[in-house]
Amino acid sequence: MQDINELIRLLEQHQIHLSRPAATEQDTDSSVFRLFEGIRTGQYATDADAASDMFPGASADHSGYFETRTALRERLAKAIAQFVAELEQYPDVQQAHFECQKLWLNVRTLSGQNAAMFALELAAHLLRIAEKFDFSLLGMDVALYLRLQHCTRDHKGEWCAEADAKHQYFQQVLEAEFQAEKMYTDLTAHCINDTTPNEELYRLAKAYSDTLAPLMRKYPAAKVHLYGNLIALHQFTASGDYSGALHHCEKAIRFFQEKPYRAGDPLQIFYYQQLLCSIHLRHIETGERAARACLELSNKNAFNQFKIKELLLLLLVHAKQYSKALALFSEVLSDPQFAFLPGYLRANWTVYEPYLAFLVATGAGAVPSGERLFAPGRPGVLDDTSPVLAFIHLLQQKRYDEARSRVPDLERHLHTHGSGAGARRSALFLNMLLQIPAGDFRRAKVIPLAAGFFAALRTTPLALANQTRTLEVVPCEDLWEMVLQTLDTQ
């Protein structure tokens, strides 16, 4: 009875339903379902209980009961086999992993009951699924189980050797995965530390990539290629080669697209990196395509979708697609889900608002017809915590005396936020703004005063990972040209 019980529990855990026989079907089918329901509900605790109830006065070895029991077991096995076949075709890798873990638990349970042969059959299916979906740890465990069964319990030389080879293979894959993951986490720790020079990051990434390259050629496991490609990507970004980084993203994307399952997370990661590279390169078509792919892969996760749209907004502004940027900004603010975002994410969009308002005020972009993006009476959100934004808007409004009074605020901001390798562009731009009052707000005098800082700015690459967002919503070079247009020409 216990073996049937375990099969029924397996069905229930995977939400597999045994269909009720129609009224026109044979009595045998009705008896099978009656036995199934009796065991499932706990009415029959033993074979003797079931036999005596279904065949009054009969014992557990009654031929009619034995026939019904065998038919039920076959029906259960067939339903489970069909489920396992469907599991191999699951498009969602996370759901497949969840179901496989439950199935693996049941395989081990069945092995201790009178269902060892069926457990072996399930384990063989499970091993194929683990290979398909790159479930390396599960694959190693299942291969070890099959090796023990085929090499000891019922020795079969060929099957024993095959299981042993699979076990060794998955062991090697796991070692490669652990090595790749450790290298990636070590490299990430250096990246988080802003004091690590780019030259050192490049050297470290190259050394790790050279180590992982033969493992990536040998093993097609998703984790090995995920971490290996992310490490290789650091080689390009650390040296400022965003064109090379973009092509490497395409290579990684092609690899995961060729997987026999939907590798959603790795694809989203590399499309996201492709979007970042597009911002650096101002490649509007590639960036928009990457953003669309990210949105499709986000599974309607509001947090991820707004983050992707935030990067898309930066791409549009950096590519000087100002009207499209304003349209996207309007779309985001009108989205009902926007109000439910964490406060810090909503705050990012309020930072973008005054820059977009400045674009509208200078005529660089146009607000979508019939819409009001900014609060009445003033363009954008200005407060004392945004000295740069306040200063720029005062220039646009020709309120030069008030702008001059803000110079101490700019100097304090420069002193507080202008140090460190990641803040170099910000510091240069602040120094350029400070030349405006020194040049009496006259374009002809300001340009030569700021020329040295501007030349240094143009040779300092933008680094989105480190740069303060509030000064790079609009690239400083483009923002400077707009600022100059607001100054007096006399």
C-alpha positions in Angstrom: 0.0 0.0 0.0 2.9 2.4 0.8 4.2 2.4 -2.8 0.8 3.5 -4.1 0.5 6.1 -1.4 3.9 7.6 -2.4 2.9 7.7 -6.1 -0.4 9.5 -5.2 1.5 12.0 -3.0 3.8 12.6 -6.0 0.9 13.4 -8.2 -0.6 15.8 -5.6 2.7 17.6 -5.0 3.0 18.3 -8.7 -0.7 19.1 -9.1 -1.3 16.2 -11.5 -4.9 15.1 -11.6 -6.1 11.5 -12.3 -9.2 11.8 -14.5 -12.5 10.4 -13.1 -13.9 7.7 -15.4 -17.0 8.4 -17.4 -20.2 6.6 -16.6 -20.0 4.6 -19.8 -16.5 3.2 -19.0 -15.9 -0.3 -17.8 -16.3 -1.4 -14.2 -12.6 -1.9 -13.9 -11.9 1.8 -14.5 -14.5 2.7 -11.8 -12.9 0.3 -9.4 -9.5 1.8 -10.1 -10.7 5.3 -9.3 -12.6 4.0 -6.2 -9.3 2.5 -4.9 -7.5 5.7 -5.8 -9.9 7.9 -3.9 -9.9 5.5 -0.9 -6.2 5.6 -0.6 -5.9 9.3 -1.3 -8.5 10.2 1.4 -7.1 7.8 4.0 -10.1 5.5 3.9 -7.8 2.5 3.1 -4.7 2.3 5.3 -3.7 -1.2 4.2 -4.3 -3.5 1.2 -6.4 -5.7 3.5 -8.7 -2.8 4.3 -9.1 -2.0 0.6 -9.7 -5.6 -0.5 -12.3 -6.3 2.2 -14.2 -3.2 1.4 -14.1 -3.5 -2.4 -14.6 -7.2 -2.5 -16.5 -8.1 0.7 -14.8 -10.8 2.7 -11.8 -11.0 0.4 -8.1 -10.9 1.6 -5.3 -8.7 0.2 -4.2 -11.4 -2.2 -7.7 -11.6 -3.9 -7.2 -11.8 -7.7 -9.8 -9.1 -8.4 -8.2 -6.7 -5.9 -4.7 -7.5 -7.2 -5.8 -6.7 -10.8 -7.4 -3.4 -9.7 -4.3 -2.5 -7.7 -2.0 -3.2 -10.6 -4.2 -1.2 -12.9 -4.1 1.8 -10.5 -0.3 1.6 -10.2 0.0 1.6 -14.0 -2.4 4.5 -14.3 -0.4 6.5 -11.7 2.9 5.7 -13.4 1.6 6.7 -16.8 0.3 10.0 -15.5 3.7 10.7 -13.8 5.6 9.7 -17.0 3.4 12.1 -19.0 4.2 14.9 -16.5 7.9 14.2 -16.7 7.8 14.3 -20.5 6.0 17.7 -20.3 8.6 18.9 -17.7 11.4 18.4 -20.3 9.6 20.9 -22.5 9.0 23.6 -19.8 9.9 27.1 -21.2 10.4 28.6 -17.8 13.7 27.4 -16.3 12.9 28.5 -12.7 9.6 26.7 -12.7 11.3 23.6 -14.2 14.0 23.7 -11.4 11.2 24.0 -8.7 9.4 20.9 -10.1 12.6 19.0 -10.6 13.6 19.5 -6.9 10.2 18.1 -5.8 10.5 15.2 -8.2 14.0 14.4 -6.9 12.7 14.3 -3.3 10.0 11.8 -4.4 12.5 9.7 -6.3 14.5 9.2 -3.1 11.3 8.4 -1.2 10.1 5.9 -3.7 13.5 4.1 -3.6 12.8 3.1 0.0 9.3 1.7 -0.9 8.2 -1.1 -3.2 8.8 1.2 -6.2 12.6 1.1 -6.7 12.4 0.3 -10.5 10.0 3.1 -11.1 12.3 5.4 -9.1 15.2 4.5 -11.4 13.1 5.3 -14.4 12.2 8.7 -13.0 15.8 9.4 -12.1 16.9 8.7 -15.6 14.3 11.2 -16.9 15.4 13.7 -14.3 19.0 13.4 -15.3 18.2 14.3 -18.9 16.2 17.3 -17.7 19.1 18.4 -15.5 21.4 18.2 -18.5 19.0 20.2 -20.7 18.5 23.0 -18.1 22.0 23.2 -16.8 21.0 22.0 -13.3 24.6 20.9 -12.4 24.2 20.2 -8.7 20.9 18.3 -9.3 22.6 16.4 -12.2 25.5 15.4 -10.0 23.2 14.1 -7.2 21.0 12.2 -9.6 24.0 10.7 -11.4 25.4 9.6 -8.0 22.1 7.9 -7.1 22.0 6.1 -10.5 25.6 5.0 -10.1 24.9 3.5 -6.7 21.8 1.7 -8.0 23.4 0.3 -11.2 26.8 -0.5 -9.7 25.7 -2.1 -6.4 22.0 -3.0 -6.1 21.5 -4.5 -9.5 24.9 -4.4 -11.2 24.7 -3.5 -14.9 28.2 -2.8 -16.2 27.2 -0.5 -19.1 24.7 1.5 -17.1 27.1 1.7 -14.2 29.9 3.1 -16.3 27.5 5.6 -17.9 26.2 6.9 -14.6 29.8 7.1 -13.3 30.9 9.2 -16.3 27.9 11.5 -15.8 28.7 12.0 -12.1 32.3 12.9 -12.9 31.2 15.3 -15.6 28.8 17.2 -13.4 31.5 17.3 -10.6 33.8 19.0 -13.1 31.1 21.4 -14.2 30.3 22.3 -10.6 34.0 23.0 -9.9 34.1 25.2 -13.0 30.9 27.1 -11.9 32.3 27.6 -8.4 35.6 28.9 -9.8 33.8 31.3 -12.2 31.5 32.6 -9.5 34.3 33.2 -7.1 36.4 35.1 -9.7 33.3 37.2 -10.5 32.5 38.1 -6.9 36.2 38.9 -6.2 36.3 41.2 -9.3 33.0 42.8 -8.3 34.4 43.6 -4.8 37.2 45.5 -6.5 34.8 47.4 -8.7 32.7 48.5 -5.8 35.8 49.9 -4.2 36.2 53.2 -6.2 39.9 53.4 -5.2 40.9 50.4 -7.4 42.5 51.9 -10.6 41.0 50.9 -13.9 44.4 49.5 -14.9 44.3 47.1 -12.0 40.7 46.1 -12.8 41.7 45.4 -16.4 44.7 43.3 -15.3 42.6 41.3 -12.9 39.7 40.8 -15.4 42.1 39.6 -18.1 43.8 37.2 -15.8 40.5 35.7 -14.7 39.2 35.6 -18.3 42.4 33.7 -19.5 41.8 31.2 -16.7 38.1 30.7 -17.5 38.5 30.6 -21.3 39.4 26.9 -21.6 36.6 26.0 -19.1 34.1 28.0 -21.2 35.2 26.1 -24.3 34.9 22.7 -22.5 31.6 23.2 -20.7 28.4 24.8 -22.1 27.0 25.3 -18.5 25.0 28.5 -18.2 26.7 29.7 -15.0 30.2 29.2 -16.4 29.3 31.4 -19.4 27.3 33.9 -17.4 30.2 34.7 -15.0 32.9 34.2 -17.6 31.2 36.7 -20.0 30.6 39.2 -17.3 34.3 39.1 -16.3 35.4 39.4 -19.9 33.0 42.4 -20.2 35.0 44.1 -17.4 38.1 44.0 -19.6 36.4 46.3 -22.1 34.7 48.6 -19.7 37.8 49.0 -17.5 39.7 50.2 -20.6 36.9 52.4 -21.9 36.3 50.2 -24.9 32.5 50.3 -25.0 32.3 49.4 -28.6 34.2 46.1 -27.8 31.9 45.7 -24.8 28.8 46.1 -27.0 30.0 43.4 -29.4 30.9 41.1 -26.4 27.3 41.5 -25.2 26.0 40.4 -28.6 28.2 37.3 -28.4 26.9 36.4 -25.0 23.3 37.0 -26.0 23.7 34.7 -29.0 25.1 32.0 -26.7 22.1 32.1 -24.4 19.6 32.5 -27.2 20.8 29.1 -28.5 20.0 27.3 -25.2 17.2 24.7 -25.5 15.3 26.7 -22.8 14.4 30.3 -22.2 17.5 31.7 -20.4 15.6 34.8 -19.2 17.9 36.0 -16.5 21.2 35.8 -18.4 19.6 37.4 -21.4 18.2 40.2 -19.4 21.6 40.8 -17.8 23.4 41.2 -21.1 20.7 43.2 -22.8 21.0 45.5 -19.7 24.7 45.8 -20.2 24.1 46.4 -23.9 21.9 49.3 -23.0 24.6 50.8 -20.7 27.1 50.5 -23.5 24.7 52.2 -25.9 24.4 55.2 -23.5 28.2 55.6 -23.6 28.3 55.2 -27.4 25.0 57.1 -28.0 23.8 54.3 -30.2 20.1 55.0 -30.2 18.9 52.0 -32.3 20.9 49.4 -30.4 20.0 50.9 -27.1 16.3 51.0 -27.8 16.4 47.4 -29.1 18.1 46.3 -25.9 15.6 48.2 -23.7 12.7 46.6 -25.5 14.2 43.1 -25.0 14.8 43.9 -21.3 11.2 45.0 -20.8 9.9 41.8 -22.5 12.1 39.7 -20.2 11.2 41.6 -17.0 8.0 39.5 -16.5 6.1 42.7 -15.8 8.2 43.4 -12.7 7.5 47.0 -12.1 10.8 47.7 -10.3 12.8 46.3 -13.2 10.7 48.0 -15.8 11.0 51.5 -14.3 14.8 51.0 -13.9 15.1 50.0 -17.6 13.0 53.1 -18.6 15.3 55.2 -16.5 18.3 54.0 -18.5 16.3 54.5 -21.7 15.6 58.1 -20.7 19.4 58.6 -20.2 20.0 57.1 -23.6 17.5 59.4 -25.3 19.0 62.5 -23.6 22.6 61.5 -24.3 21.7 60.8 -28.0 20.0 64.3 -28.1 16.5 62.7 -28.7 15.1 65.3 -26.3 11.4 65.2 -27.5 11.4 61.4 -27.2 12.9 61.7 -23.8 10.1 64.1 -22.7 7.5 61.8 -24.1 9.0 58.9 -22.1 9.1 61.0 -19.0 5.4 61.9 -19.4 4.6 58.2 -19.9 6.4 57.2 -16.7 4.8 59.9 -14.6 1.3 58.9 -15.8 1.9 55.2 -15.1 -0.4 54.1 -12.1 2.5 51.9 -10.9 4.8 54.9 -10.4 3.2 55.8 -7.1 4.1 52.4 -5.7 7.8 52.5 -6.4 10.3 52.8 -3.5 10.9 56.4 -2.5 14.5 56.4 -3.8 13.4 55.3 -7.3 10.8 58.0 -7.5 13.4 60.5 -6.3 15.6 59.7 -9.3 12.8 60.9 -11.6 12.4 64.1 -9.7 16.2 64.7 -10.2 15.6 64.3 -14.0 12.7 66.7 -14.0 14.6 70.0 -13.8 17.1 69.0 -16.5 14.2 68.2 -18.8 12.6 71.4 -17.9 15.8 73.2 -18.8 15.8 71.5 -22.2 12.2 72.8 -22.8 13.1 76.3 -21.6 16.1 76.5 -24.0 14.0 75.1 -26.9 16.0 71.9 -27.2 12.9 69.7 -26.5 9.2 70.0 -26.7 6.6 68.9 -24.2 4.1 66.4 -25.7 1.1 68.2 -27.0 -1.6 68.9 -24.4 0.4 67.7 -21.5 1.9 69.6 -18.5 5.0 67.9 -17.2 6.2 70.5 -14.8 4.6 72.3 -11.9 2.9 75.6 -12.8 4.9 78.8 -12.4 8.4 77.2 -12.5 10.2 74.8 -14.7 11.2 71.7 -12.7 11.8 70.9 -9.1 14.4 73.3 -7.5 15.5 73.4 -3.9 18.6 74.2 -1.9 20.0 70.7 -2.3 20.4 71.3 -6.1 22.9 74.3 -6.4 23.9 73.3 -9.9 20.4 73.1 -11.1 19.3 76.3 -9.4 22.3 78.1 -10.9 21.6 76.9 -14.4 17.9 77.9 -14.2 18.8 81.3 -13.0 21.2 81.7 -16.0 18.4 80.7 -18.3 16.1 83.3 -16.7 18.8 86.0 -17.0 18.7 86.5 -13.2 22.4 87.1 -13.1 22.6 88.9 -9.7 20.9 86.0 -8.0 23.1 83.5 -9.9 26.2 85.4 -8.6 24.9 85.0 -5.0 24.8 81.2 -5.6 28.6 81.1 -6.2 29.4 80.1 -2.5 26.9 77.2 -2.9 28.7 76.0 -6.0 32.1 76.2 -4.3 30.8 74.2 -1.3 29.3 71.6 -3.6 32.7 71.4 -5.4 34.5 71.0 -2.2 32.1 68.3 -0.9 31.4 66.3 -4.0 34.2 67.1 -6.4 36.9 64.8 -5.1 37.6 61.2 -6.1 38.2 59.5 -9.4 34.5 59.0 -10.1 33.7 62.7 -9.6 36.3 64.2 -12.0 33.8 65.1 -14.7 31.5 66.7 -12.1 34.4 68.7 -10.6 35.4 70.0 -14.1 31.9 71.0 -14.9 31.5 72.8 -11.6 34.7 74.7 -12.3 33.4 75.7 -15.7 30.2 77.0 -14.1 32.3 79.1 -11.7 33.9 80.9 -14.7 30.5 82.3 -15.7 30.3 85.0 -12.9 34.1 85.6 -13.4 33.4 86.4 -17.0 30.5 88.7 -16.1 28.0 86.4 -17.7 29.3 87.3 -21.2 29.8 84.4 -23.5 32.8 85.8 -25.2 34.7 86.2 -21.9 33.5 82.9 -20.3 34.5 80.6 -23.2 38.3 81.3 -22.9 38.2 81.2 -19.1 36.6 77.8 -19.1 38.5 76.4 -22.1 41.1 74.5 -20.0 38.4 72.8 -17.9 36.3 72.1 -21.1 39.3 70.4 -22.8 40.0 68.3 -19.8 36.2 67.3 -19.6 36.2 66.1 -23.2 39.2 63.8 -22.5 37.6 62.4 -19.4 35.4 59.4 -20.2 31.9 59.1 -18.8 31.5 56.2 -16.4 27.9 55.5 -15.5 28.8 53.1 -12.8 30.6 55.8 -10.8 29.5 59.2 -12.0 27.0 61.1 -9.9 23.7 60.9 -11.9 22.6 64.4 -11.0 25.3 65.9 -13.1 25.2 63.5 -16.0 21.5 63.3 -16.8 22.6 65.5 -19.7 26.2 64.9 -20.7 28.3 67.8 -19.3 29.6 68.7 -22.7 26.1 69.1 -24.1 24.8 70.9 -21.0 27.7 73.3 -21.2 26.8 74.3 -24.8 23.2 74.9 -23.7 24.4 77.0 -20.8 26.6 79.1 -23.1 23.5 79.8 -25.2 21.8 81.5 -22.3 24.6 84.0 -21.7 24.8 87.5 -23.0 26.5 87.9 -26.4 27.7 91.4 -25.8 
